[in-house]
Amino acid sequence: MTSLPGIEGRHNMCAASARTLVIIPAHNEARNLGKVLAEVADLKLPLDVLVVDDYSTDETASVAVQMGARVLSLPCNLGYGGAVQSGFRYAVHYHYDFGVIMDADGQHAASSIPELLRVVQKGKADVALGSRFLGRMDYRTSFVKRVGMAFFSQVVSRITGQRISDATSGFQAMNREVMAFFAADNYPVDFPDADTILLLHFAGFRLQEVPVVMRERLSGVSMHSSWKPIYYIAKMFLSIFVVLLRQKTHRNAVRPSEMSRPLSGGA
């Protein structure tokens, strides 16, 4: 198991020794995680894999260890956003140059990782957003979720002036500056989706969508099941409103490369 001490800044590394971390937040995903980690391993790429165990009550951490992943075990349940941000803090502390976020439930096809990484590693964008609508969505979703995804994609596209087809995708790759930006308390703790795209836009980061494959989760119940999509839509409305109110602050935010103080806190 890994405990994360205080993060002490960033470290420049040459391109030849660039390091990439796959961040997988997981809460009670023992039944799915092994297959996800096996898919990542089958890519045979020089990737480190970090499973952020969000206070699971099943064997999530044990499965991760057995599959050779690094494990960051949280002392309490922080939720999806908190778990992902803990992964960013780990990446910044250990000087990773690139990061990939993917789900532990099997929804995100690991075969799409190389194309996501190619965009950021070649400097075409700071963040590569995986789009199921430009790629392939191998499952059906509820009417409420479809409406929400379409609506928020339209909102984000209008505000950014850039067509975003899948504003709610959590399958992403990014460079170290973006990870440092989100590690410094700029990341939502609940449902980081459309609001984070706006945060990145106002902070001056470059975004590019990449076609990916998304599937039905392998087993278990989605965090967006039952009445939760309605709650998600209401919460996202509020979060986007807050981001818009603070857009001037984000535009004038100090870029991570200019930070001189350590990032506070830990997992």
Backbone as CSV, one residue per row, in Angstrom:
resi,resn,N_x,N_y,N_z,CA_x,CA_y,CA_z,C_x,C_y,C_z
1,MET,0.832,-1.189,0.000,0.000,0.000,0.000,0.873,1.248,0.000
2,THR,0.383,2.351,-0.472,1.153,3.588,-0.551,0.437,4.680,0.199
3,SER,1.176,5.399,1.037,0.610,6.582,1.674,1.287,7.793,1.059
4,LEU,0.543,8.850,0.836,1.062,9.993,0.093,1.411,11.117,1.047
5,PRO,2.689,11.490,1.157,3.095,12.604,1.999,2.784,13.926,1.315
6,GLY,3.159,15.032,1.941,2.947,16.333,1.330,3.662,16.429,-0.003
7,ILE,3.034,17.041,-0.970,3.615,17.151,-2.313,4.536,18.359,-2.345
8,GLU,5.721,18.185,-2.914,6.729,19.238,-2.861,7.137,19.692,-4.255
9,GLY,6.159,20.186,-4.985,6.483,20.815,-6.258,6.638,19.872,-7.422
10,ARG,7.236,20.367,-8.499,7.351,19.648,-9.747,8.813,19.477,-10.111
11,HIS,9.094,18.579,-11.020,10.473,18.281,-11.405,10.521,18.127,-12.912
12,ASN,11.363,18.927,-13.573,11.467,18.856,-15.035,12.268,17.633,-15.447
13,MET,11.723,16.919,-16.433,12.413,15.728,-16.936,12.519,15.825,-18.450
14,CYS,13.571,15.262,-19.006,13.740,15.325,-20.453,12.712,14.427,-21.129
15,ALA,12.411,14.738,-22.392,11.376,14.014,-23.121,11.694,12.527,-23.235
16,ALA,12.983,12.208,-23.330,13.374,10.815,-23.523,12.999,9.947,-22.330
17,SER,12.878,10.556,-21.140,12.569,9.782,-19.936,11.171,10.104,-19.421
18,ALA,10.281,10.565,-20.295,8.918,10.902,-19.904,8.232,9.697,-19.287
19,ARG,7.482,9.945,-18.230,6.802,8.876,-17.503,5.298,9.124,-17.537
20,THR,4.546,8.046,-17.650,3.088,8.140,-17.742,2.434,7.305,-16.659
21,LEU,1.424,7.886,-16.022,0.687,7.209,-14.958,-0.774,7.059,-15.360
22,VAL,-1.284,5.837,-15.300,-2.714,5.583,-15.505,-3.387,5.607,-14.132
23,ILE,-4.313,6.536,-13.950,-4.989,6.710,-12.666,-6.370,6.071,-12.748
24,ILE,-6.624,5.106,-11.867,-7.896,4.389,-11.871,-8.553,4.517,-10.502
25,PRO,-9.518,5.427,-10.335,-10.242,5.516,-9.064,-11.168,4.314,-8.928
26,ALA,-11.231,3.730,-7.743,-12.026,2.515,-7.583,-12.667,2.450,-6.205
27,HIS,-13.955,2.192,-6.188,-14.680,1.958,-4.931,-15.501,0.683,-5.084
28,ASN,-15.090,-0.357,-4.383,-15.768,-1.660,-4.436,-15.881,-2.187,-5.870
29,GLU,-14.743,-2.232,-6.557,-14.709,-2.708,-7.942,-13.881,-3.980,-8.090
30,ALA,-13.815,-4.786,-7.037,-12.988,-5.989,-7.081,-13.399,-6.938,-8.203
31,ARG,-14.689,-6.998,-8.522,-15.173,-7.929,-9.548,-14.773,-7.499,-10.954
32,ASN,-14.497,-6.210,-11.145,-14.188,-5.686,-12.481,-12.725,-5.319,-12.677
33,LEU,-12.072,-4.966,-11.598,-10.751,-4.349,-11.694,-9.704,-5.246,-12.343
34,GLY,-9.741,-6.543,-12.050,-8.743,-7.445,-12.610,-8.744,-7.437,-14.132
35,LYS,-9.939,-7.449,-14.737,-10.042,-7.429,-16.198,-9.553,-6.101,-16.771
36,VAL,-9.854,-5.014,-16.068,-9.400,-3.696,-16.525,-7.875,-3.626,-16.512
37,LEU,-7.266,-4.065,-15.421,-5.807,-4.021,-15.314,-5.150,-4.961,-16.326
38,ALA,-5.788,-6.089,-16.604,-5.244,-7.016,-17.605,-5.259,-6.377,-18.992
39,GLU,-6.319,-5.637,-19.308,-6.390,-4.950,-20.601,-5.279,-3.908,-20.737
40,VAL,-5.023,-3.171,-19.657,-3.951,-2.169,-19.694,-2.602,-2.858,-19.884
41,ALA,-2.385,-3.952,-19.170,-1.122,-4.688,-19.286,-0.926,-5.237,-20.690
42,ASP,-2.010,-5.646,-21.345,-1.928,-6.211,-22.696,-1.456,-5.190,-23.730
43,LEU,-1.532,-3.897,-23.402,-1.052,-2.867,-24.326,0.459,-2.930,-24.477
44,LYS,1.123,-3.453,-23.445,2.588,-3.575,-23.438,3.260,-2.225,-23.691
45,LEU,2.723,-1.200,-23.034,3.289,0.140,-23.096,4.003,0.450,-21.784
46,PRO,4.985,1.368,-21.817,5.684,1.736,-20.577,4.810,2.632,-19.694
47,LEU,3.815,2.028,-19.046,2.868,2.764,-18.214,2.949,2.276,-16.774
48,ASP,2.883,3.188,-15.826,2.671,2.824,-14.436,1.178,2.950,-14.165
49,VAL,0.639,2.058,-13.370,-0.792,2.062,-13.082,-0.998,2.284,-11.591
50,LEU,-1.830,3.279,-11.276,-2.167,3.582,-9.884,-3.657,3.365,-9.679
51,VAL,-4.005,2.460,-8.779,-5.397,2.281,-8.375,-5.610,3.078,-7.096
52,VAL,-6.502,4.060,-7.154,-6.833,4.841,-5.958,-8.027,4.159,-5.302
53,ASP,-7.755,3.420,-4.253,-8.795,2.666,-3.556,-9.549,3.616,-2.628
54,ASP,-10.771,3.964,-3.038,-11.564,4.963,-2.317,-12.333,4.319,-1.165
55,TYR,-11.574,3.814,-0.194,-12.121,3.228,1.038,-13.097,2.090,0.714
56,SER,-12.663,1.178,-0.130,-13.505,0.043,-0.511,-13.680,-0.924,0.660
57,THR,-14.820,-1.615,0.665,-15.083,-2.622,1.682,-14.952,-4.035,1.110
58,ASP,-14.568,-4.139,-0.160,-14.333,-5.446,-0.763,-12.833,-5.632,-0.992
59,GLU,-12.464,-6.495,-1.925,-11.051,-6.830,-2.147,-10.404,-6.000,-3.256
60,THR,-10.903,-4.791,-3.487,-10.362,-3.946,-4.549,-8.848,-3.779,-4.437
61,ALA,-8.372,-3.413,-3.268,-6.932,-3.179,-3.087,-6.131,-4.450,-3.315
62,SER,-6.628,-5.587,-2.818,-5.914,-6.862,-2.978,-5.812,-7.260,-4.446
63,VAL,-6.898,-7.066,-5.183,-6.880,-7.382,-6.612,-5.836,-6.525,-7.328
64,ALA,-5.798,-5.235,-6.991,-4.838,-4.326,-7.618,-3.404,-4.769,-7.352
65,VAL,-3.120,-5.139,-6.109,-1.777,-5.581,-5.747,-1.418,-6.863,-6.494
66,GLN,-2.356,-7.800,-6.550,-2.112,-9.073,-7.250,-1.818,-8.867,-8.729
67,MET,-2.413,-7.811,-9.310,-2.218,-7.533,-10.733,-0.998,-6.651,-10.987
68,GLY,-0.273,-6.304,-9.932,0.956,-5.537,-10.091,0.792,-4.038,-10.150
69,ALA,-0.398,-3.530,-9.818,-0.621,-2.083,-9.828,-0.136,-1.450,-8.529
70,ARG,0.136,-0.178,-8.585,0.406,0.579,-7.374,-0.935,0.920,-6.746
71,VAL,-1.001,0.978,-5.426,-2.263,1.225,-4.743,-2.113,2.393,-3.782
72,LEU,-3.022,3.344,-3.910,-3.111,4.455,-2.970,-4.433,4.280,-2.232
73,SER,-4.370,3.867,-0.973,-5.577,3.595,-0.198,-5.975,4.833,0.599
74,LEU,-7.190,5.312,0.379,-7.676,6.500,1.057,-8.264,6.131,2.420
75,PRO,-8.081,6.987,3.432,-8.535,6.671,4.794,-10.040,6.836,4.998
76,CYS,-10.729,7.412,4.002,-12.177,7.554,4.050,-12.682,7.669,2.618
77,ASN,-13.981,7.541,2.437,-14.561,7.598,1.098,-14.674,9.055,0.645
78,LEU,-13.855,9.452,-0.328,-13.854,10.833,-0.820,-14.785,11.029,-1.997
79,GLY,-15.239,9.945,-2.625,-16.039,10.074,-3.834,-15.143,10.129,-5.055
80,TYR,-15.766,10.062,-6.223,-15.017,9.964,-7.473,-14.018,11.121,-7.659
81,GLY,-14.498,12.361,-7.513,-13.623,13.511,-7.731,-12.460,13.550,-6.766
82,GLY,-12.726,13.266,-5.500,-11.659,13.264,-4.502,-10.631,12.183,-4.775
83,ALA,-11.097,11.017,-5.244,-10.177,9.931,-5.557,-9.289,10.286,-6.747
84,VAL,-9.887,10.888,-7.780,-9.107,11.285,-8.954,-8.082,12.358,-8.579
85,GLN,-8.493,13.332,-7.777,-7.543,14.378,-7.384,-6.396,13.797,-6.561
86,SER,-6.686,12.794,-5.741,-5.611,12.126,-5.002,-4.615,11.508,-5.973
87,GLY,-5.128,10.971,-7.083,-4.238,10.429,-8.113,-3.385,11.504,-8.747
88,PHE,-3.959,12.685,-8.967,-3.186,13.799,-9.519,-2.076,14.208,-8.552
89,ARG,-2.392,14.249,-7.270,-1.385,14.627,-6.275,-0.242,13.599,-6.251
90,TYR,-0.589,12.354,-6.380,0.428,11.297,-6.460,1.302,11.521,-7.694
91,ALA,0.667,11.799,-8.830,1.411,11.994,-10.079,2.358,13.179,-9.996
92,VAL,1.899,14.265,-9.385,2.748,15.452,-9.244,3.905,15.165,-8.291
93,HIS,3.602,14.511,-7.188,4.640,14.214,-6.193,5.745,13.335,-6.770
94,TYR,5.351,12.373,-7.608,6.331,11.441,-8.168,6.766,11.815,-9.587
95,HIS,6.514,13.062,-9.965,7.102,13.653,-11.172,6.711,12.955,-12.472
96,TYR,5.455,12.589,-12.613,4.996,12.010,-13.881,4.750,13.121,-14.896
97,ASP,5.034,12.834,-16.147,4.896,13.820,-17.216,3.517,13.791,-17.869
98,PHE,2.895,12.617,-17.888,1.579,12.460,-18.502,0.718,11.563,-17.631
99,GLY,-0.587,11.782,-17.722,-1.519,10.964,-16.962,-2.719,10.572,-17.811
100,VAL,-3.295,9.436,-17.477,-4.534,8.964,-18.098,-5.517,8.659,-16.980
101,ILE,-6.752,9.125,-17.113,-7.804,8.761,-16.173,-8.733,7.774,-16.859
102,MET,-9.011,6.669,-16.188,-9.983,5.717,-16.723,-10.738,5.067,-15.566
103,ASP,-11.927,4.551,-15.856,-12.769,3.953,-14.827,-12.337,2.527,-14.521
104,ALA,-12.711,2.066,-13.326,-12.363,0.719,-12.876,-13.436,-0.298,-13.206
105,ASP,-14.539,0.137,-13.819,-15.673,-0.765,-14.041,-15.675,-1.422,-15.419
106,GLY,-14.656,-1.151,-16.234,-14.573,-1.758,-17.557,-15.251,-0.964,-18.652
107,GLN,-15.833,0.190,-18.319,-16.529,0.983,-19.330,-15.569,1.560,-20.358
108,HIS,-14.378,1.931,-19.935,-13.402,2.539,-20.832,-12.483,1.463,-21.414
109,ALA,-12.472,1.324,-22.719,-11.639,0.315,-23.379,-10.178,0.755,-23.373
110,ALA,-9.320,-0.045,-22.761,-7.906,0.310,-22.665,-7.258,0.470,-24.034
111,SER,-7.823,-0.144,-25.057,-7.273,-0.041,-26.409,-7.272,1.401,-26.926
112,SER,-8.057,2.280,-26.286,-8.118,3.681,-26.706,-7.033,4.539,-26.059
113,ILE,-6.310,3.983,-25.095,-5.296,4.759,-24.379,-4.189,5.283,-25.292
114,PRO,-3.625,4.467,-26.205,-2.529,4.981,-27.038,-2.895,6.236,-27.826
115,GLU,-4.102,6.296,-28.384,-4.487,7.465,-29.171,-4.681,8.690,-28.283
116,LEU,-5.239,8.496,-27.090,-5.367,9.611,-26.152,-3.987,10.166,-25.796
117,LEU,-3.068,9.282,-25.499,-1.731,9.720,-25.111,-0.983,10.376,-26.265
118,ARG,-1.200,9.887,-27.469,-0.486,10.428,-28.627,-0.734,11.936,-28.774
119,VAL,-1.959,12.362,-28.501,-2.312,13.777,-28.654,-1.521,14.654,-27.699
120,VAL,-1.430,14.243,-26.425,-0.736,15.084,-25.446,0.774,14.904,-25.518
121,GLN,1.239,13.713,-25.853,2.679,13.497,-25.927,3.302,14.233,-27.103
122,LYS,2.532,14.436,-28.171,3.027,15.189,-29.324,2.778,16.684,-29.177
123,GLY,2.172,17.095,-28.064,1.961,18.515,-27.819,0.820,19.127,-28.610
124,LYS,-0.071,18.296,-29.157,-1.195,18.839,-29.918,-2.239,19.484,-29.008
125,ALA,-2.282,19.057,-27.766,-3.213,19.619,-26.792,-2.673,19.319,-25.405
126,ASP,-3.188,20.046,-24.407,-2.828,19.769,-23.013,-3.678,18.642,-22.450
127,VAL,-4.905,18.526,-22.970,-5.827,17.477,-22.531,-6.469,16.821,-23.743
128,ALA,-6.481,15.496,-23.764,-7.200,14.742,-24.792,-8.459,14.190,-24.150
129,LEU,-9.609,14.594,-24.658,-10.894,14.154,-24.123,-11.413,12.983,-24.954
130,GLY,-11.653,11.862,-24.321,-12.175,10.715,-25.036,-13.651,10.893,-25.341
131,SER,-14.035,10.785,-26.609,-15.435,10.951,-27.009,-16.018,9.643,-27.523
132,ARG,-17.070,9.188,-26.845,-17.777,7.982,-27.293,-18.608,8.256,-28.540
133,PHE,-18.902,9.535,-28.777,-19.750,9.894,-29.911,-18.947,10.056,-31.200
134,LEU,-17.655,10.355,-31.069,-16.776,10.339,-32.231,-16.247,8.933,-32.477
135,GLY,-16.234,8.121,-31.419,-15.760,6.749,-31.523,-16.919,5.777,-31.546
136,ARG,-17.043,4.977,-30.471,-18.104,3.977,-30.441,-18.632,3.799,-29.023
137,MET,-19.941,3.793,-28.868,-20.584,3.560,-27.583,-21.317,2.226,-27.670
138,ASP,-20.771,1.215,-27.022,-21.309,-0.141,-27.118,-22.301,-0.452,-25.999
139,TYR,-23.184,0.470,-25.702,-24.201,0.221,-24.690,-25.315,1.243,-24.837
140,ARG,-26.431,0.943,-24.235,-27.550,1.877,-24.231,-27.605,2.584,-22.895
141,THR,-27.979,3.838,-22.925,-28.105,4.592,-21.694,-29.522,5.134,-21.562
142,SER,-29.870,5.626,-20.389,-31.229,6.083,-20.144,-31.517,7.383,-20.893
143,PHE,-32.800,7.665,-21.067,-33.213,8.895,-21.739,-32.705,10.122,-20.995
144,VAL,-32.815,10.108,-19.658,-32.371,11.246,-18.853,-30.881,11.494,-19.045
145,LYS,-30.090,10.428,-19.047,-28.648,10.584,-19.240,-28.321,11.091,-20.634
146,ARG,-29.030,10.592,-21.655,-28.784,11.061,-23.021,-29.079,12.552,-23.153
147,VAL,-30.182,12.979,-22.565,-30.541,14.405,-22.604,-29.483,15.229,-21.888
148,GLY,-29.056,14.749,-20.720,-28.036,15.480,-19.957,-26.728,15.598,-20.710
149,MET,-26.277,14.499,-21.314,-25.022,14.529,-22.061,-25.099,15.488,-23.243
150,ALA,-26.220,15.445,-23.966,-26.376,16.329,-25.129,-26.439,17.789,-24.704
151,PHE,-27.166,18.055,-23.639,-27.324,19.438,-23.184,-25.990,20.022,-22.738
152,PHE,-25.280,19.300,-21.891,-24.026,19.852,-21.372,-22.959,19.964,-22.456
153,SER,-23.004,19.094,-23.442,-22.071,19.228,-24.567,-22.358,20.504,-25.345
154,GLN,-23.633,20.825,-25.516,-24.007,22.065,-26.192,-23.569,23.279,-25.389
155,VAL,-23.787,23.239,-24.079,-23.399,24.358,-23.212,-21.893,24.601,-23.286
156,VAL,-21.117,23.524,-23.133,-19.657,23.650,-23.153,-19.173,24.126,-24.516
157,SER,-19.757,23.620,-25.571,-19.353,24.030,-26.926,-19.593,25.520,-27.137
158,ARG,-20.735,26.012,-26.684,-21.054,27.433,-26.862,-20.116,28.327,-26.059
159,ILE,-19.837,27.939,-24.830,-18.997,28.767,-23.966,-17.551,28.776,-24.431
160,THR,-17.034,27.613,-24.838,-15.624,27.523,-25.231,-15.388,27.933,-26.673
161,GLY,-16.453,27.920,-27.499,-16.275,28.202,-28.920,-15.619,27.057,-29.652
162,GLN,-15.611,25.892,-29.042,-15.003,24.693,-29.627,-16.013,23.557,-29.528
163,ARG,-16.230,22.838,-30.608,-17.208,21.751,-30.571,-16.719,20.634,-29.655
164,ILE,-17.517,20.363,-28.634,-17.245,19.270,-27.717,-18.431,18.319,-27.787
165,SER,-18.212,17.121,-28.282,-19.320,16.183,-28.486,-19.636,15.361,-27.242
166,ASP,-18.669,15.241,-26.327,-18.854,14.381,-25.153,-18.289,15.076,-23.911
167,ALA,-19.049,16.042,-23.406,-18.565,16.853,-22.284,-18.577,16.108,-20.958
168,THR,-19.189,14.935,-20.916,-19.278,14.189,-19.660,-18.334,12.990,-19.618
169,SER,-17.396,12.936,-20.547,-16.468,11.808,-20.585,-15.411,11.921,-19.490
170,GLY,-15.197,10.813,-18.782,-14.143,10.781,-17.780,-12.901,10.061,-18.259
171,PHE,-12.856,9.725,-19.545,-11.722,9.015,-20.144,-10.831,10.059,-20.798
172,GLN,-9.696,10.380,-20.168,-8.889,11.519,-20.604,-7.401,11.233,-20.429
173,ALA,-6.594,11.952,-21.223,-5.146,11.991,-21.027,-4.737,13.444,-20.911
174,MET,-3.651,13.714,-20.190,-3.250,15.104,-19.947,-1.758,15.185,-19.651
175,ASN,-1.232,16.402,-19.760,0.176,16.599,-19.447,0.348,16.990,-17.983
176,ARG,1.601,17.192,-17.594,1.891,17.415,-16.175,1.330,18.749,-15.669
177,GLU,1.259,19.760,-16.531,0.733,21.047,-16.084,-0.739,20.933,-15.697
178,VAL,-1.485,20.170,-16.453,-2.898,19.981,-16.131,-3.041,19.213,-14.824
179,MET,-2.228,18.179,-14.630,-2.302,17.420,-13.383,-1.946,18.302,-12.187
180,ALA,-0.955,19.167,-12.351,-0.589,20.079,-11.261,-1.697,21.087,-10.991
181,PHE,-2.342,21.564,-12.053,-3.452,22.510,-11.918,-4.594,21.885,-11.116
182,PHE,-4.949,20.644,-11.426,-6.038,19.985,-10.725,-5.628,19.513,-9.335
183,ALA,-4.350,19.234,-9.137,-3.884,18.822,-7.812,-3.967,19.970,-6.816
184,ALA,-3.928,21.210,-7.337,-3.921,22.398,-6.481,-5.335,22.883,-6.191
185,ASP,-6.206,21.974,-5.760,-7.563,22.321,-5.312,-8.420,22.972,-6.379
186,ASN,-8.206,22.644,-7.646,-9.045,23.158,-8.724,-9.963,22.075,-9.283
187,TYR,-10.127,20.977,-8.546,-10.879,19.838,-9.076,-12.140,19.606,-8.267
188,PRO,-13.297,19.468,-8.926,-14.558,19.222,-8.197,-14.499,17.894,-7.449
189,VAL,-15.133,17.849,-6.286,-15.073,16.637,-5.469,-16.208,15.670,-5.770
190,ASP,-17.218,16.095,-6.528,-18.386,15.253,-6.730,-18.397,14.632,-8.121
191,PHE,-18.930,15.348,-9.122,-19.014,14.836,-10.487,-18.205,15.732,-11.422
192,PRO,-16.897,15.497,-11.551,-16.070,16.333,-12.428,-16.268,15.970,-13.896
193,ASP,-17.053,16.754,-14.591,-17.331,16.470,-15.994,-17.256,17.758,-16.809
194,ALA,-18.423,18.291,-17.210,-18.475,19.494,-18.035,-17.825,20.688,-17.341
195,ASP,-17.978,20.773,-16.033,-17.406,21.906,-15.305,-15.884,21.930,-15.380
196,THR,-15.247,20.752,-15.395,-13.781,20.736,-15.476,-13.294,21.178,-16.848
197,ILE,-14.066,20.891,-17.887,-13.691,21.358,-19.224,-13.701,22.877,-19.266
198,LEU,-14.700,23.480,-18.628,-14.756,24.942,-18.572,-13.612,25.498,-17.742
199,LEU,-13.289,24.845,-16.637,-12.149,25.277,-15.826,-10.867,25.293,-16.660
200,LEU,-10.658,24.231,-17.417,-9.465,24.147,-18.253,-9.460,25.232,-19.324
201,HIS,-10.615,25.472,-19.921,-10.732,26.499,-20.957,-10.386,27.876,-20.406
202,PHE,-10.962,28.234,-19.269,-10.720,29.559,-18.702,-9.288,29.715,-18.192
203,ALA,-8.645,28.602,-17.847,-7.251,28.655,-17.395,-6.266,28.665,-18.553
204,GLY,-6.773,28.546,-19.781,-5.907,28.665,-20.955,-5.324,27.370,-21.474
205,PHE,-5.829,26.230,-21.023,-5.322,24.955,-21.535,-5.981,24.600,-22.862
206,ARG,-5.275,23.863,-23.690,-5.772,23.439,-25.003,-6.423,22.059,-24.895
207,LEU,-7.590,21.927,-25.530,-8.360,20.689,-25.466,-8.533,20.100,-26.865
208,GLN,-8.532,18.785,-26.949,-8.824,18.127,-28.222,-9.555,16.818,-27.946
209,GLU,-10.649,16.586,-28.658,-11.383,15.334,-28.510,-10.739,14.233,-29.351
210,VAL,-10.833,13.013,-28.827,-10.264,11.840,-29.489,-11.327,10.741,-29.479
211,PRO,-11.559,10.072,-30.604,-12.522,8.968,-30.617,-12.060,7.821,-29.707
212,VAL,-12.952,7.335,-28.853,-12.646,6.200,-27.974,-13.818,5.223,-27.997
213,VAL,-13.577,4.058,-27.429,-14.622,3.046,-27.292,-15.060,2.994,-25.830
214,MET,-16.360,3.100,-25.611,-16.919,2.942,-24.271,-17.969,1.842,-24.299
215,ARG,-18.001,1.074,-23.186,-18.868,-0.095,-23.109,-19.712,-0.038,-21.836
216,GLU,-20.631,-0.971,-21.722,-21.377,-1.137,-20.480,-20.408,-1.593,-19.405
217,ARG,-20.621,-1.166,-18.169,-19.752,-1.638,-17.093,-19.843,-3.156,-17.004
218,LEU,-18.776,-3.816,-16.580,-18.717,-5.268,-16.589,-19.727,-5.887,-15.634
219,SER,-19.830,-5.328,-14.428,-20.783,-5.825,-13.444,-20.994,-4.748,-12.388
220,GLY,-22.022,-4.942,-11.562,-22.295,-3.983,-10.502,-23.214,-2.867,-10.960
221,VAL,-23.384,-1.882,-10.083,-24.311,-0.782,-10.319,-23.541,0.513,-10.533
222,SER,-23.900,1.242,-11.570,-23.247,2.506,-11.879,-23.561,3.558,-10.826
223,MET,-22.635,4.514,-10.634,-22.891,5.614,-9.704,-23.943,6.559,-10.260
224,HIS,-24.324,6.385,-11.542,-25.361,7.209,-12.154,-26.676,6.438,-12.307
225,SER,-26.874,5.403,-11.503,-28.084,4.600,-11.620,-29.243,5.219,-10.847
226,SER,-30.438,4.671,-11.063,-31.650,5.073,-10.340,-31.937,6.558,-10.529
227,TRP,-32.142,7.268,-9.418,-32.477,8.695,-9.463,-31.245,9.572,-9.608
228,LYS,-30.052,8.993,-9.545,-28.828,9.776,-9.499,-28.589,10.645,-10.732
229,PRO,-29.013,10.232,-11.950,-28.829,11.136,-13.094,-29.526,12.479,-12.917
230,ILE,-30.688,12.485,-12.256,-31.400,13.745,-12.021,-30.592,14.615,-11.060
231,TYR,-30.072,13.990,-10.002,-29.227,14.723,-9.053,-27.979,15.253,-9.758
232,TYR,-27.389,14.401,-10.614,-26.186,14.786,-11.347,-26.438,16.026,-12.206
233,ILE,-27.555,16.036,-12.938,-27.865,17.167,-13.815,-28.029,18.449,-12.997
234,ALA,-28.759,18.360,-11.875,-28.955,19.545,-11.024,-27.628,20.036,-10.464
235,LYS,-26.796,19.092,-10.025,-25.501,19.458,-9.441,-24.589,20.073,-10.497
236,MET,-24.633,19.532,-11.725,-23.778,20.053,-12.778,-24.210,21.460,-13.187
237,PHE,-25.529,21.708,-13.213,-26.015,23.061,-13.467,-25.389,24.046,-12.478
238,LEU,-25.442,23.698,-11.209,-24.909,24.572,-10.159,-23.405,24.744,-10.313
239,SER,-22.704,23.656,-10.586,-21.251,23.721,-10.704,-20.828,24.592,-11.884
240,ILE,-21.514,24.458,-13.023,-21.196,25.280,-14.192,-21.477,26.753,-13.894
241,PHE,-22.558,27.020,-13.185,-22.902,28.394,-12.820,-21.791,29.007,-11.968
242,VAL,-21.281,28.250,-11.020,-20.203,28.740,-10.160,-18.943,28.995,-10.969
243,VAL,-18.623,28.090,-11.894,-17.436,28.268,-12.746,-17.564,29.545,-13.570
244,LEU,-18.746,29.798,-14.110,-18.959,30.996,-14.911,-18.835,32.253,-14.064
245,LEU,-19.318,32.210,-12.828,-19.187,33.359,-11.937,-17.721,33.671,-11.645
246,ARG,-16.906,32.620,-11.631,-15.499,32.783,-11.263,-14.571,32.737,-12.468
247,GLN,-15.117,32.880,-13.676,-14.287,32.704,-14.857,-13.127,33.688,-14.914
248,LYS,-13.319,34.915,-14.425,-12.225,35.884,-14.436,-11.089,35.399,-13.550
249,THR,-11.443,34.790,-12.410,-10.422,34.257,-11.506,-9.616,33.170,-12.193
250,HIS,-10.312,32.298,-12.924,-9.617,31.205,-13.593,-8.762,31.714,-14.748
251,ARG,-9.224,32.751,-15.435,-8.427,33.305,-16.529,-7.117,33.877,-16.011
252,ASN,-7.170,34.467,-14.802,-5.986,35.106,-14.244,-5.197,34.184,-13.322
253,ALA,-5.584,32.924,-13.288,-4.921,31.982,-12.388,-3.463,31.797,-12.782
254,VAL,-2.594,31.605,-11.771,-1.187,31.342,-12.023,-1.062,29.956,-12.636
255,ARG,-0.364,29.856,-13.760,-0.182,28.558,-14.387,0.715,27.687,-13.514
256,PRO,0.531,26.386,-13.526,1.323,25.498,-12.686,2.825,25.664,-12.856
257,SER,3.279,25.989,-14.056,4.723,26.143,-14.289,5.300,27.328,-13.537
258,GLU,4.431,28.222,-13.062,4.896,29.407,-12.353,4.741,29.276,-10.855
259,MET,4.254,28.123,-10.380,4.044,27.936,-8.963,5.375,27.873,-8.239
260,SER,5.443,28.525,-7.099,6.655,28.471,-6.297,6.396,27.806,-4.954
261,ARG,5.123,27.768,-4.536,4.831,27.168,-3.248,4.480,25.691,-3.432
262,PRO,4.762,24.853,-2.404,4.387,23.444,-2.502,2.877,23.284,-2.547
263,LEU,2.405,22.226,-3.170,0.994,21.886,-3.123,0.724,21.262,-1.757
264,SER,-0.279,21.765,-1.066,-0.549,21.306,0.283,-1.422,20.075,0.273
265,GLY,-1.361,19.325,1.363,-2.288,18.208,1.548,-1.745,16.921,1.010
266,GLY,-2.516,15.861,1.202,-2.146,14.538,0.735,-3.345,13.643,0.772
267,ALA,-3.158,12.427,0.329,-4.272,11.492,0.303,-4.421,10.812,1.646
